[in-house]
Structures are given as structure tokens and as C-alpha cells.
Amino acid sequence: MLRALFSTIVGALILCLLVFAFGRPVLRMVDKGVNRVSTRSPATAPPEVARLHDRLFIADLHSDALLWDRDLLQRSDRGQVDIPRLRAGGVELQVFSMPTAFPLFANYRRSPAFPDIMAVAAIAHRWPHATWLDPTTRALQQASALHRLGDRVRLVTDARDLSTANRDSAVVRAILAVEGMHLRGGEIASVDAMFRAGVRVFGLAHMSDNAVAGSAHGWKKYGLTPFGRRVVAHIDSLDGIVDLAHASEKTIDDVLAIPNVKVMVSHTGVDGTCPGERNLSDDQLKTISAHGGVIGIGFWPGAVCGDDVAAIARAMRYAVNVAGIDAIALGSDFDGAVRTPFDAAGLVQLTAALLAEGFSEDEVARIMGLNALEFFERSLPAGKPNPGD
Ligand SMILES: [Zn+2]
């Protein structure tokens, strides 16, 4: 018995050491393997489309770029997002989401919460020891990676930071989001720690059920737990936003039954063009829109049941027909271990596809960014007035 325990401990230590020593090259290989662009078609468009695209305010509601071992200030041949590519694609506002736990046996239908491979990723990254076992610290670690990007990225923490008065073409504005409230020991103080680090969007669930809420992919898919209700009330008291992406049907119903909580769905598909566990029904689209929420349509096959840009535009057309033109936005899921038809630099292709889908230029402008901008203007904390205002 003792001998077995001893060998298990030694085995685990050797494994940790190997992951620590050789993990980073493996992480880069994984990054290259899972964050793929399916067609290397050029990011060009007819001149009149390119001119329209250049005039648009473009915002995307979900990218996991902070998770990977890349210098986001440099253009990379891996993944789908970095600052040069965001600027090349015209993106002025990007929500950077931070996953905190990920089950080894994750699948859309029913995922057990353990084992959690984010622990292995944290060791491979050589993140501080605290992140090996604590999901909240993993979010704080990724937030610090954003803070280190310097003045090419401006962190948006209140509505005043969104003022378009001082638009600077070299700067990307960033909103921090957490993907999965896997709070340690039910600590509500973790919400405060994340808020202090700049997090304004709180995704309750990710690939597995947690102590706060059930996931669309969870083992039990329950709704908000009693602790989850306290967490949502606390997020609301801080003027934070609840993200319902990945949430179970019951969780979505439970949150929408709470008056005045600000909600969004950062990355999703719609059942109308792509039935699936994590995609929204017509009723959910209508209710979230009526609640004032914005809904980001994803770019990957699991969201739109296709791997070309026309499938994304089709899903957006369907969603607009059901939820209204003011509710729909971009929810790429770039760098979220998904294959997409283009990377951030190629977003002009979506502008072209939306026009081909029959949207007017004003409608394209709303979907490509104005809806997201206006949602955050009305949802983020108002911010303190500058002296002299
Ligand atoms: Zn996701």
C-alpha cells in the first residue's frame, strides 16, 4: 500500500518535471494544431467593400489569445489573433476571454469536470505554482499577460474608456472576460479579485458544470446554484456583465429571470442554422435580445455548421431575423481551439459576405461592431468623470 502510494507520488513528480521541462514546445505545437485557419484565401475584397470595411468600427466579443505562448505584439504564423492582425483586420475593440479550467474528456454533449488539463497547461506555461490548482489565479495570470502588452492595448474598464473621440489606429481596446467561474471553495472574494484585475465580463460556465452554474456540456446541466445566485448578485452589484455562452438551458433561464442583470452571449451559434448543445434556440435569442443583451455569432463549424464565411453570414441573417438587428455581433472564438475560415486580419471577408447576404451598409456596421460598442457603453460601469469635465 505504502509502496504504491510512494510510486504514485514519484510518478506524478516526474510527470510534473517533464511537463515543466518540455511543455512549452508542446504547447506551441498544440496551438498550431488546434487554432487553425481552414482556407488560406487572401484577405482581399472588391475595393468598394474594402472601403466600407475601413470605415467600420469593428468589435469582437470572444478570443482566447491570452491563453497561448505567443508574443501578441508580434504577428505570428500560429493562431488567429495578435495585435498586428487585429489592426490589419480593422478591429478596434476585442474582448479577451480567459479560460480557467478545461476537462481532459471535454465534448459538447456531456463532459466530466475532471481531470482538468488546465493544470497541465499551467505547468507547461511555467506559470506560478498557485495557478497549478487554482482556476481563479489562472485568470489573473492571463490578465497580467494583457497588462504587460503596454500601450498598444488599452484596457477598457468603464464606459468612458470607450469614447471614440481619441481613436488611434495603432491601439486595440481590450475588455477582459473570464470563461468559467470555477471558484475555489465557493469564494465570492474571487469575483472581487478578478474585477480588480480589470475583468468586466463573467462567463459562468465553460465545458463542465461548476459550483456556480451548470454548463450546456456538463454532466448534470443544472441551473444556477444557490451560491451561483449570490455570485450573479455580486457581479451585478459591481456593474459586471454575465456571459451566458456555454451555459446550460436552466442556467440561461435562471439568469434571465433575475431582473436587470446585464447579460451577453459572447460566442454561440443558433439552432435555426446549426442545432447543437451550445447554440441558442429562437426563444433564447428573443429573450436575451429583449433583456438588452448582445449575442456574438461564432466563426467555427460547431457554431455555424459550415467552414466557410457564407455559413457565418447565414447564421447572422437568421439571428437578426429572430432577435433584431441591434442584438447581433461578432463572437469569433479566435484562438479558442477552433478552425475558422480566416484569422483576425481577414475580417473584410465577413463584411463582403454580409453584403452578399443582403444586409445594408448600416446593418453591416451594426453587426460588425456598433451593436457591441453600444452594449458596452450602456452596460459597463459609468466611470468617474475626469477633473474639469
Ligand atoms: Zn468557449
Residues whose N, C-alpha, C, O or C-beta is under 5 A from the ligand:
A	BS01	ZN	none
